[in-house]
Amino acid sequence: VKATAGAPRSGIPTFSTADLSRTGIYYAGGKYVREGDKATMGGSAYVVVWVPKQIKHPYPIIYIHGAGQTATDWEQTPDGRPGWAYYFAKQGYVQYMVDSPARGRSPYVPDYDGMLNIRTAPNLESVFTASAKKGDFPRAHLHTQFPGTGLMGDPVFDDFARTQVQFLGGGGPLTQDELSRDAFVALLDAIKTPVILLTHSQGGAPGWLTADARPNQVKAIVTLEPAA
């Protein structure tokens, strides 16, 4: 059997990494928390690091996702196209893509961090994918560019729904914004140079809180559909 028979089929998207020289994984922040007589490491943020073959810009980009989402938002679109991270790799930016604390590949500490929640499909339709049809905010009718119908049963919507994960629903000693701020401040302290924060939805508030904590290390903030 030819070795190429093991290659991914067309239904599994893959993209060239020709513009990257190095990638890595890093965990930013975190501390031990107590649950009775137990100590568990919590509060850290999973970080994907991409370094382009030629660094052309002095300010790395840190991506901060929205509620129920993860760093995968920036790597691939729901309809299988390369995400923004590939575009900015081609432009020569160093990039850091995070999973916020207690989310995705970052640790969640049961009985300490608080309750978990998850977005329903109708909520995704009204907020993100079919706002022109189902949204209840003033300019919802202008949101028409999500691929496909944006409704349950559409293959692109269904693939988007598969990417949604649980997120904090309250009840812990720190809010999601506070946990995220602390982890992102630790990431900035590790990077040691000014950065551009690119934030989406729920990520909007932690972006501003991080800039408040480290004003000399945030060169710019770009907010996409920022909450609050």
N, C-alpha and C positions, 0 to 999 in steps of 0.2 A: 504494500500500500504506500502511495506517495506521501511524504511528510506534509505536503500542502493540503492534504485532505483534512487535516486538523484545523485549518484556518477558520476563523469565524464566518458564518454565513451572512448573507446580505442583510438579514433582519436584525443583526446585532451590530450597532454602529461602532466604528473605530475611526480614529483620526491620526494624522501624521504628527509626530513629535519633532519634526525636523528643525523647528525653531527653538527647541529647548536644549540646553547643555546639561542641566542637572535638575533633579527633583528630590524632594525629601519630605519627611513627616516630622512634626515638632508638636509638643504639648506645652502650651503657655499657661503659666500661673498654676493655681491649685494649692490646697492646704489640707492637712488632716482635720477631719471633723469627728466628733464623738457621738456615738450611739450607745449609751450605757457604758459598758466596759470595753467597747470596740472602738477602734480608730480606723477610718476609711479616708483615702485620698479623694477629694472632690473639688469641684470648682474649676478644673482645668479645661482648656479649649484645644481641641484637635486642630492642627494647622497643616494644610498642604502647601509646600513651598515649590515654586517654579522659578527657575533661573534661565533666562534666554541665552542663546549662543553669543549674542552681542548685547551687552547692557548699554542702552542709549539714553536712559533717563536717570537722574539722581534720586528720584523719589519713588520707592516701591509703592504698589497698590495693595491695600488690605481690604478684602471683600467681607462684608457682614450681611448675612442673609436675613430673611424675614421669619415670621412665626410658622412653625411646622416644616421648615425647610432647612437645608444644609449647604455645605460648600459645593455640592454637585450642581447647584443652580448655575454656577459660572462655567462649568466644564462642558455641559451638553444641554441643548434645548429639548423640550418634550417631543418635538417631531424629528429628532435625530440629527440635528445640525451641530457643528462645533460651537461651543459657548464662547462668551466674551473673552475668557482667559486665553484662548488660542489667538484671538485677534490681538490682544495686548502683548502676548509673547512675541508675535511677529513685529510689533512696534518697539520691542526692546525693553519692556518693563519687567523688573522682578516683581513677583506676585505672591501674596499670602492669602489663602482661602480658608476660612475658619468654620468649624462647627461650634456654635455657641455652647457654653457650659450646660450640662444636663440635656444635651441634644445630640442626636445622631451618634457619631463616634467619640463624643466627649462623655465622661462618666456622669451618671446619675446615681445619687445615693438614696436608696429607698428609706422612707421614714425620717428623712432629714430635709431633702430638697423641696418637698411639698408634693402637691397633687400633679397629675399629668392630664393633658387634654390633647385632642387631635381635631383637625378641621374635618368637617363633613363635606361630601361632594356638593350639596347645594350651596354651602358657604363658599367653596372654591369657585363655583360658577358665578356667583354674584360679585365676589370681590376681585377675582383675577381673570377669569377666562371668558365669561359671557356677560360682562357688565352692561353692555349696550342693551341686552335683552332683560337682564335680571337685577342689575345694580340699582341701589337706592340712594346714590350720592349725586350731587348736582350735575357733574360733568360725565356721568357714567355713559351717556350716549356716544361719547367720543372714543370709548375704548373698544375698538373694532378689529384690532390686528392680531389677536391670538389665533394661531392656525386652526383651521377646521371650524366646527360649530361652537366649540367651547362647552359643550354639554355632555352629560353622562352618556356613555355609549359610543361617542366619537373616539377613534383610536388615539388621537393626540391627547385629548382630555384624559382618557383612561391612563395613558403613560404618565401624564403629569400627576394624576392622583396617586399613582404608585410611588412617587418620590416623596410624598408627604409623610412626616414622622411625628411622633408625640412631642409635646412641649410643655413647659411648666405652666400649671394653672393656679399657682398661689399656695400659700400655707406654710412655706418654708421660712427660715430666718432672713433670707435675702431674696429680693425679687430677681427676675431674669435680667432686668437692666443692670442691677448692681453686680450680679455674678459675672455678666458679660463685661462690664466696665473693668472689673478687677483683672480678668483674664487678658483683656486687650491692652491694658496698661502694662502688664507683665510682658506681653509680646512686644510692645514699643520699647520697653526697657532692654529687651534682648536684641532688637534690631539696631537701636542706638542712632538712627538717622531719621530725619523727617519723612513722613509718609503721606500718601493720599488715602483717605478713607472713602470707600465706595459702599454705601449702605442701602438696604432695601427694607421697606415696610417696618416690621418690629425692630429691625436693626438701626433705625433712625435715631432713637433716643440713646442707646449705648454709644453710638458714634459721637454725639455731642458731649456725653458725659466723659468719654475718653479724652476728647479734646480739652475739656475743662481741666482734667487731671494732668495732662501733659501738653500744654498749649504750644510749647516750643518744638514739639515733635510731630505736629499735625500741620502739614503744608496746605491742605485743602480737604474739604468734605464734599462729596457728590452724593446727593440723596435721591433715591428712586422710590416714588410712592411712599414717603416716610410716614409712619404712624405718629399720631399725636403732633 
